[in-house]
Amino acid sequence: MRVSKIFFSLLLSASLLLCGCGNGAKTDNTDNDTTSVTSAAVTTAAEPETPAKSGKMRDITVQELVSEMHTGWNLGNTFDALGGETAWGNPYTTKEMIDFVAGAGFDVIRIPTTWGEKMDENDKIPDEWINRVQEVVDYALDSGMYVILNSHHETSWIKPATDQLDSFMPKFEAMWTQIAEKFKDYGDHLLFEGLNEPRIEGGKNEWGGGTKDGRAALNVLNAKFVEVVRNSGGNNEKRALLITSFAAAVTDSALKGLEIPEDDRILISLHAYTPYNYTYHPNSDWEVFEFGDQVGADIDSVFNTIDEYFISKDIPVIITEYGSVSKNFPGSEERNDAENVKWVNYYLNRARNSGIPCIWWDNGNYYGSGERFGILDRRNLKWYVPDLVKAIADVYY
């Protein structure tokens, strides 16, 4: 059943008032005091009438499917961690964790997953790995969430270059054949995303859209992904599939060169850490710490580009990664978290105007060094910056 937006907002606001900040998911979490958000009482707005994993595939368009999605969260640096689920410092994923995220209003979860390093010499994915991924997919579906399952951190062997395609295409086909077979009876709340940020590491224009050859090779890979999934039968014949641009970039070169397979169940996956000098880049002379008019203008520019290439043509888009790091003001212990609240409010309202769901990149890291995108203390089930989570929910509820 669905709860009203007013009831949801009241519940969420009351619970977030109890929150405080806690220690990072990558370090010992026992020292700092945090208070939790009570999530059990909140039902997400997108909860299905029946469990999504029951195999219900409704007769709706992908545009209608995307319109049911509101806001999302990435289970980052977990199943995509080279070495295994907990290899990069995040804890074992529990149903309570997923329920907690759903209870705060996130109705889409992306589960980044690395498959290639697990595959044996016969290109088989170990049963224990795919079964564990399935277990967490089921957690999310049982919580009423939409799930995006992808292939992630595969750039060591997936090379979008035309002269290299033959060398790894059998493994690529084998990977998606096994994933598609495992989940072919799942309902339409499960989506597949073929590639994460396909690119040539260290190559020309790596993050800006690559080269003409690289984009041509990516078009072959996107088409092969769609072909393999569609040929696997079951509900995969109608499952919504996400393809992406070179490096998932929102640039003219990347988007002009993207060919969309002739298939009416295709969505576009893009990444937009916008603007980069505010959301991401550390310790640089051009780093920006405060939200302002120019930051807003940069956000508008990115969404105007997406509107031009896709939304205006009725091609649905999901921003499968966005976010802004929590960083210290120069020479201070103070974080710019309050500025990020302003940023996320502006960003998501602009995305909502275009009908684009956005999925926060949470790598579990709030207190450690490096990329501090973490918003959930996964060990203690507390939000590091409750005002940020509330701002996200308030845009939609």
C-alpha positions in Angstrom: 0.0 0.0 0.0 1.0 3.6 -0.5 1.2 6.3 2.2 0.2 9.9 1.5 3.0 12.4 0.8 1.9 14.5 3.8 1.9 11.5 6.2 5.3 10.4 4.8 6.8 13.9 5.2 5.6 14.2 8.8 7.0 10.8 9.7 10.3 11.5 8.0 10.7 15.0 9.5 10.0 13.7 13.0 12.5 10.9 12.7 15.2 13.0 11.2 15.0 15.5 14.1 16.4 12.7 16.2 19.5 12.3 14.1 23.1 13.2 14.7 26.3 12.5 12.9 28.3 9.3 13.5 31.6 7.7 12.7 32.6 6.6 9.2 31.8 3.2 7.7 35.5 2.7 6.9 36.8 3.2 10.4 35.9 2.2 14.0 32.4 3.4 14.6 32.2 3.0 18.4 33.5 6.3 19.6 31.2 9.1 18.3 27.7 9.4 19.5 25.0 9.1 16.8 21.2 8.8 17.0 19.2 6.8 14.6 16.5 7.4 12.1 13.6 5.1 12.8 12.7 3.7 9.5 10.4 0.8 10.3 7.3 3.0 10.4 7.8 4.5 7.0 6.7 2.8 3.8 8.2 4.1 0.6 5.9 5.7 -1.9 6.9 3.2 -4.6 6.1 0.0 -2.7 4.6 -2.5 -5.2 1.2 -4.1 -4.6 2.9 -7.5 -4.7 6.5 -8.5 -4.0 8.4 -7.3 -7.1 10.4 -10.5 -7.3 7.2 -12.5 -7.9 7.6 -12.0 -11.6 5.0 -9.4 -12.2 5.8 -7.7 -15.5 3.2 -5.0 -16.1 2.0 -3.7 -19.5 3.5 -0.2 -19.1 6.0 1.8 -21.0 9.5 2.5 -19.8 8.5 6.1 -19.5 5.7 5.1 -17.2 8.1 2.9 -15.2 10.6 5.7 -14.7 7.8 8.1 -13.7 7.1 5.8 -10.7 10.7 6.3 -9.4 11.6 9.2 -7.2 15.0 9.1 -5.6 17.8 6.5 -5.2 20.8 5.3 -3.3 23.9 3.4 -4.4 25.2 0.5 -2.4 28.7 1.7 -3.4 32.1 0.1 -2.7 30.5 -3.1 -1.7 29.8 -5.7 -4.4 31.9 -3.6 -6.8 34.8 -3.8 -4.4 37.7 -5.7 -5.9 38.3 -8.6 -3.5 34.8 -9.0 -2.3 31.8 -7.4 -0.5 33.7 -6.1 2.5 37.2 -5.7 0.9 37.0 -1.9 0.8 35.9 -1.4 4.5 32.2 -1.5 4.3 30.2 -3.9 6.4 28.3 -7.0 5.3 25.0 -5.9 3.8 21.9 -6.8 5.9 18.2 -6.6 5.2 17.9 -4.2 8.1 20.3 -1.8 6.3 18.3 -1.9 3.1 15.0 -1.5 4.9 16.5 1.5 6.7 17.4 3.1 3.4 13.9 2.4 2.0 12.3 3.7 5.1 13.9 7.1 4.6 12.2 7.5 1.2 14.8 6.1 -1.2 12.7 4.0 -3.6 15.5 3.1 -6.0 18.7 1.2 -5.2 21.5 0.6 -7.5 23.7 -2.4 -6.7 27.1 -1.9 -8.4 28.6 -5.3 -8.9 32.0 -6.5 -10.2 31.7 -9.9 -12.0 34.8 -10.3 -14.1 37.4 -10.8 -11.4 35.1 -13.6 -9.9 34.7 -15.5 -13.2 36.8 -18.7 -13.6 38.9 -19.8 -16.6 35.6 -21.0 -18.2 34.0 -17.6 -17.7 31.6 -19.0 -15.0 30.4 -16.7 -12.2 30.7 -18.6 -8.9 27.4 -19.7 -7.5 28.2 -18.2 -4.1 28.8 -14.8 -5.6 25.7 -14.5 -7.8 23.6 -16.1 -5.1 24.8 -13.5 -2.6 24.0 -10.7 -5.0 20.6 -12.2 -5.5 20.0 -12.2 -1.8 20.6 -8.5 -1.5 18.5 -7.8 -4.6 15.7 -9.7 -2.9 16.1 -7.5 0.3 15.5 -4.4 -1.8 12.6 -5.8 -3.8 10.9 -7.0 -0.6 11.3 -3.4 0.7 9.3 -2.1 -2.2 12.3 -0.6 -4.0 13.3 -0.6 -7.7 16.6 -2.3 -8.2 19.3 -1.5 -10.8 21.9 -4.3 -11.2 24.9 -3.6 -13.3 28.5 -4.6 -14.2 31.0 -2.3 -12.4 34.8 -1.8 -12.2 35.3 -4.0 -15.3 37.6 -1.5 -17.2 40.6 -3.7 -16.6 39.2 -6.1 -19.3 36.3 -4.4 -21.0 38.0 -2.0 -23.5 35.8 0.1 -25.8 38.2 0.0 -28.7 37.3 -1.7 -32.0 40.5 -3.6 -32.3 40.1 -5.2 -28.9 36.4 -6.2 -29.0 37.1 -9.7 -30.2 39.5 -10.4 -27.3 36.9 -10.0 -24.5 33.5 -10.3 -26.2 33.0 -14.0 -25.3 33.6 -13.2 -21.6 31.3 -10.2 -21.8 28.5 -12.3 -23.4 29.1 -15.1 -20.9 28.8 -12.6 -18.0 25.5 -11.1 -19.1 24.1 -14.5 -20.1 24.5 -15.8 -16.6 23.2 -12.7 -14.9 20.2 -12.6 -17.3 19.5 -16.3 -16.7 19.6 -15.9 -12.9 17.1 -13.1 -12.8 14.9 -13.8 -15.9 11.8 -14.5 -13.9 12.0 -11.3 -11.8 9.4 -8.6 -12.3 9.7 -5.1 -13.7 11.1 -3.6 -10.5 14.5 -5.1 -11.5 16.4 -3.3 -14.2 19.8 -4.2 -15.8 22.5 -1.7 -16.6 25.1 -3.0 -19.0 28.2 -1.0 -18.2 29.2 1.5 -15.6 31.7 4.0 -16.9 33.0 2.4 -20.1 36.3 3.9 -21.2 40.0 3.3 -21.9 41.9 4.0 -18.7 44.4 6.7 -19.4 43.2 7.0 -22.9 42.5 10.2 -24.9 39.6 12.2 -23.6 39.0 9.5 -21.1 36.3 11.3 -19.1 35.0 13.6 -21.8 33.6 11.2 -24.3 36.6 9.3 -25.6 37.4 9.1 -29.3 35.3 8.3 -32.4 36.7 4.7 -32.3 35.9 4.3 -28.6 32.4 5.5 -29.1 31.9 3.2 -32.0 33.1 0.2 -29.9 30.8 1.2 -27.1 27.9 1.1 -29.4 28.8 -2.4 -30.3 29.0 -3.3 -26.6 25.6 -1.7 -25.8 24.0 -3.5 -28.6 25.5 -6.8 -27.6 24.3 -6.3 -24.0 20.7 -5.7 -25.2 20.9 -8.7 -27.6 22.1 -11.1 -24.9 19.5 -10.1 -22.3 16.6 -10.2 -24.8 17.6 -13.6 -26.1 17.7 -15.1 -22.5 13.9 -15.3 -22.4 11.5 -15.0 -19.5 10.7 -11.5 -18.4 14.0 -10.3 -19.9 12.2 -10.0 -23.2 10.5 -6.9 -21.8 12.9 -5.9 -18.9 14.0 -2.2 -18.9 17.6 -2.0 -19.8 20.0 0.9 -19.3 22.8 1.7 -21.7 25.3 4.5 -21.2 27.6 6.9 -23.0 31.4 6.8 -23.1 32.4 7.2 -19.4 28.7 7.9 -18.7 29.7 11.5 -19.6 27.2 14.3 -20.3 29.2 16.0 -23.1 28.3 16.7 -26.7 30.9 14.3 -28.0 29.8 11.5 -25.8 26.1 12.0 -26.5 26.3 12.7 -30.2 28.1 9.4 -30.7 25.7 7.3 -28.7 23.6 4.9 -30.8 20.4 3.6 -29.1 19.4 0.1 -30.1 16.1 -0.3 -31.8 14.3 -1.4 -28.7 11.4 0.3 -26.9 12.6 -0.8 -23.5 15.8 1.2 -23.4 16.8 3.9 -20.9 19.9 6.0 -20.7 22.2 5.9 -17.7 24.4 9.0 -17.1 26.6 10.3 -14.3 26.6 14.0 -13.3 28.7 15.2 -10.4 27.9 18.7 -11.3 29.8 21.0 -11.2 32.9 18.9 -10.6 34.9 21.7 -8.9 32.1 21.9 -6.3 31.0 18.3 -5.9 34.1 16.3 -6.2 37.5 17.8 -6.9 39.7 18.0 -3.8 42.6 20.3 -2.8 42.7 22.4 -6.0 43.0 26.1 -6.7 39.7 25.9 -8.5 37.8 24.0 -5.8 34.5 25.5 -4.8 33.1 25.0 -1.3 29.9 27.0 -1.3 26.7 26.7 -3.3 26.0 29.9 -5.4 24.6 31.2 -8.6 27.3 29.8 -10.8 26.9 26.3 -9.3 23.2 26.5 -10.0 23.9 27.7 -13.6 26.3 24.8 -14.1 23.6 22.3 -12.9 21.1 23.9 -15.3 23.5 23.6 -18.2 24.0 19.9 -17.6 20.2 19.2 -17.4 19.6 21.4 -20.5 22.0 19.2 -22.4 20.2 16.0 -21.2 16.9 17.5 -22.1 18.1 18.3 -25.6 19.5 14.9 -26.4 17.0 12.7 -24.6 14.0 14.1 -22.7 12.8 16.2 -25.6 12.8 13.0 -27.7 10.9 11.0 -25.1 13.9 8.9 -24.2 14.0 8.3 -20.4 17.1 9.0 -18.4 18.3 7.9 -15.0 21.3 9.6 -13.4 22.7 6.5 -11.8 25.4 8.4 -10.0 25.4 11.9 -8.5 26.5 13.4 -5.2 28.8 15.9 -3.5 31.6 15.1 -1.2 31.6 16.4 2.3 34.8 18.6 2.5 36.4 20.8 5.1 36.5 24.5 4.5 40.2 25.7 4.0 42.0 25.7 7.3 39.0 24.7 9.3 37.4 21.6 10.8 34.0 22.8 9.6 32.4 20.8 6.8 30.4 22.2 3.9 27.5 19.9 4.7 25.0 22.8 4.9 26.1 24.0 1.5 25.5 20.4 0.2 21.9 20.6 1.5 21.4 23.7 -0.7 23.1 22.0 -3.6 21.0 18.8 -3.4 17.8 20.8 -3.2 18.6 22.7 -6.3 20.0 19.7 -8.2 17.1 17.4 -7.5 14.4 20.0 -8.2 16.0 20.6 -11.6 16.2 16.9 -12.2 12.5 16.4 -11.2 11.5 19.1 -13.6 12.9 16.9 -16.4 11.5 13.7 -14.9 14.9 12.2 -14.2 15.4 10.1 -11.1 18.9 10.5 -9.5 20.8 7.9 -7.4 23.2 9.2 -4.8 26.7 7.6 -4.9 27.3 6.4 -1.4 30.7 4.8 -1.0 30.4 4.5 2.8 33.1 7.1 3.5 32.2 10.2 5.6 35.1 10.5 8.1 38.0 8.9 6.2 40.3 10.4 3.7 39.6 10.3 0.0 36.2 10.6 -1.6 33.8 11.4 1.2 30.4 10.6 -0.5 29.1 8.6 2.4 25.7 9.6 3.9 24.8 6.4 5.7 26.6 5.0 8.7 25.9 1.4 7.7 27.2 -0.2 10.9 24.9 1.8 13.2 22.1 2.6 10.8 22.3 6.4 11.2 22.5 9.2 8.7 25.7 11.3 8.9 24.0 14.4 7.7 20.2 14.1 8.5 19.4 17.5 6.9 20.8 16.3 3.6 18.6 13.2 3.6 15.6 15.2 4.6 16.3 17.7 1.8 16.4 14.8 -0.7 13.1 13.4 0.6 11.4 16.8 0.7 11.9 17.3 -3.0 9.6 14.3 -3.7 7.4 13.8 -0.6 
